[in-house]
Amino acid sequence: MKTNNIVCMKWGEKYGPEYVNILYHMVKRNMTVPFRFICLTEHPEGIEKEIEVMTISAFEDPAPQYYKYCQAWRKLSLFDEQLYDIKGKILFLDLDVVIIDNIDCFFDFSNKLAIIENWSQPNRLIGQASAICFELGQYTRLLKKYQTQQETVVKTHGTEQVYITRELGKDNFDYFPDDWCKSFKFHCMPGGILNSFITPSKIPENAKIIVFHGNPNPIDAINGVWGMPVPWYKKFYKTVKPTKWLADHWK
């Protein structure tokens, strides 16, 4: 029987264990097929016992001048030849996504690596790595090239998600259908100065996952705060009205 593996990663101190626990419960509510839920982390404290916790692999981050621009390069460790006893397909999810509908279909969508197309840079062969589905062990060259040519890879691509899609090349991966994964900023928030007056709209039609990137994160959006200080001249648009409908899903 095939195994459906949901994998997330938690490193550093940006996200607490509640993000892992909430993601697990969102998956549990929105999958009808058997699955394993695995968290790769260096800090297992506070993670619920139903979640499989595995030590995050040793990984060499880029030099500081590159790391400050993108701190997600260690997602490439998922492309190792072997990852503990995990077999079959992995659906990797960022900790700050909000699952709002059934996600069984992500596993059957493609035999290739599948990823979100970056909404802000369409038609430029650039993925958005908040959700990635692939067969474990099929894309080891992504990790191997990073390990042997790290500076070239980082300088050329800038972020791990640009590297994944451009290194694989057109026709060697698939984008998920456009309506499956939507950006909270681009597809729910009204945009510009309207952010100060209008509550973000509800779920885009047919969406299954709402992706958060940068600020705000889900709990900030629920509470109506941006999540970090912003200059006074940006406060008119870097703001969010309390978005209580998210709390129906992010729990």
N, C-alpha and C positions, 0 to 999 in steps of 0.2 A: 504494500500500500504506500502511495506517495506521501511524503511528509511536507506539510506547509509550515515553514519556519518564519515567524515574525521576529526580527532582530532589531534591537535599538542599542545605542551606545551612550554611556554617560561618563564623561571625564571632566576633570576640573570642578569648579564650584558654582558654575552658572545656574545649573538646574539641580534641585533637590530630589530626593527619592519619590516625592509625591508625583513628579512628572512621569516617572516610570510606572508607578502604580495606576495613575489615571489612564495612561496609554494602554496598559494591560486591560483595564476594564472596558475601555472603548472598543478594543479589538474583540474582547469576549462577547460584547453585545452585538457586534457587527460581523461576525463570522458564523457560518452554519456548518462548516467542514472542520474536522479535527485539526488542531494546530499546536505547535510549540511556541511559547513566548520566551525569548531569551534576551537578557540584558548583559552586554559586555561593559564592565565597569571596574574602576579601581576603588570605588567606595560603595560597598554593598549595603551599608547600614541603612535601615529604614525601608528596604524593599520587601514587599510582601512575599511570603513563603511560597505562594503558588507560582511565582516567577522563577525561571531558571537563571541563576546568576553565574557568569563565567568571567574570569579575570581578563581584562582588556589586554590585547597583545602589546608587547613592547613595540614602540614605533618612534622613529626619529623625525621629529617635527622640523620644518624648514628653519633657516636662520631667522632671527628676530625681525629683520627688515621685511621679510616676506610673510612671516607668521602673523604679524599685526594686521595684514590685509586679508588673510584667510586663515581661520583657525580650525578648519574642518578637514585638513589633509589626512588625518588618521582614519577617515572613512575608507581609505584605500586598503587598510589592513583586512577588510572584508574579502578582498580578492586574493587572499592567500590560497595555496593549494589545498590546505586542510585547516579547518576551524573546529577544534575539539572533535566532538562526535556528530557534528551537524552534517546532514546529508540532504541532497535535493535542492529545491528552490528556496531562496531567501527573499522575503519582502522586507527590506530595510525601511524603517520609518524614523524620522526625526522626533525628538521628544516633544516638540511644541506644535505638532499637527493636531487637528481636531477631526476625529472620524465621525461622520454623520450618517453614513449609510453602509450597506453591506459591501465588504471588500473581497469576497471570495474570488471575484472575477480577475483580480490582479494577478493571481497565480496562473491562470489559464490564458491570459491575453496573448502571450508571445513566447516563442522558443528562444528568442534573443533577449539580451538585456533590455529592459524597458525602464524608462525614466520620464519624468515630467519635462516638457519643453519650457525653457525659461520664458516667462510671459513678457518680460521687459526687453528681450532680445530675440524676437522670433525670426525664424529662417536664417539663423546664423550658426547652426550646429552647436547650440549651447543648451545643456540640460539644466535642470533644477533638481538637486539631489536630496530633497526632503523625502522622496519616495523612490526607491529603486528595487526592481525585481530581477533576479538572475539565478542561474544555476551555479551552485557553489563549485569552484574549481575551473570554470570555463574561461575566466578572464584574468588569469594570473599575470599576464604580461603587463597589466596596468600597475600592479604593485611592483613587479620586478624592474620595470623601467624607472619608476620613481626611486627605488632603492639604489639603482646603479647610476642614474643621471639626475639626481634630485634637483640640483640648482638649475639645470637646463629646463627640466619639466616645470618647475615653479616659476621661473622667469618668463617662460614662453606662454604659459596658460593662466597664471594668476590665481585660479581657484581650482579646487578638486573637481567641481562639476563641469567646468569648461574642459579640463583635461580628460575626463572620462569619455565624453561624447566626441571630442575632436580626435582623441587618440584612437578610438574605435573606428571612427569614420562613417560617413553616410552609408546606409544599407547594412551596416553591421550591428545596429541597435534599432529599437523602436521607441517612439514617444507614446505614452499613454494617451487615450482619447482626451481631447481638450476639456471636455466637461467633467471628467472624473476628479481632477485635482484643481482647485481654485485658490487663488491668493486672497487672503483677507484684505490686504491693502488695495489690491487692484480691482477685485471683483465684489467686495462687500462695502468698503468704505466709499463715501460719496466723492472724496477727493478735494484737494485745495482747501479754500476757506470754508467750504461746506462741512468739513470735518468738525468744525466748531459748533454746528447747529443741527446736524442731521445724524441720527443713530444709524450705524451701518446696517444695510439691508439684510434680510434673512438669506437663507441658503440659496445659492445659485441653482438653477434648474439642473437636475441630474447629477449634481456634485456628490461625491463620496467622501472627499477629504478636503478640509480647509487648511491651507498651509500658511504658517506665520513665519516671516523672515524679518530680521531686524527688530524694530519696535513697532507696535506693542507686541507682547506675547499674550497667550490666551487669558490668563488671569488678570493682566492689566486691562485688556479690552473689556472683559466682563465688568471690571470696577471703574472703567472710564478714566484711566490714567495712561500716559504715554510710556512710562517705565524708565525714563532717564531724563535728566535735565536737558532743555533745549534753549537756545538763545531766544530773547524776547521777540525778535523779528520772525521767528519760525513758529511761534506758539499758535498762530492762527490756523496753520494747516498740520503741524505735527501734534495733533491732539485727537482724542477719540471719545465719543459719547459712550456712556455705559451700555454695553451690549449684552443684555441679560439672556438673550436666546442662546448664546454660546454655552451658558451654564447648563442647559438641557442636555448637552452632549459631552462637554469637558467636565467629567465627574467620575 
